[in-house]
Amino acid sequence: MGEHRNHDVVMLDELQVEDLKDKVGQFHDKIETQINQLASMREKVCSIKENYDKKFEELFVQFKNIESLFLQGYFEQETLGDIKNSKHK
């Protein structure tokens, strides 16, 4: 084994079991670090999903309210400008 910049270079044809014994601990540490990072990412994704689910529900309710106003004929006599400036959002 040799070193190149910031990592080890391994010549597979020269590799022996003894060469890897001291690397096992490093391997376990790296796996544990990745598991922790993935758990953190999962928590963030779940939080983002919950926020978007709430926003979607609010938008859906607003859409249904506007749809109901259209079906009741509320906007029949109003111009597009009146609708845009309306308090009904």
LINBEL-V866323 format. One record per run of one state. SS is the DSSP state (h for helix, s for strand, l for the rest). FROM is the first residue (numbers start at 1). LEN is the number of residues. If there is no record, write none. Layout:
ss=[SS SS]
from=[FROM FROM]
len=[LEN LEN]
//
This chain:
ss=[l s l s l h l h l h l h l]
from=[1 2 5 7 10 12 15 17 22 24 72 80 85]
len=[1 3 2 3 2 3 2 5 2 48 8 5 5]
//
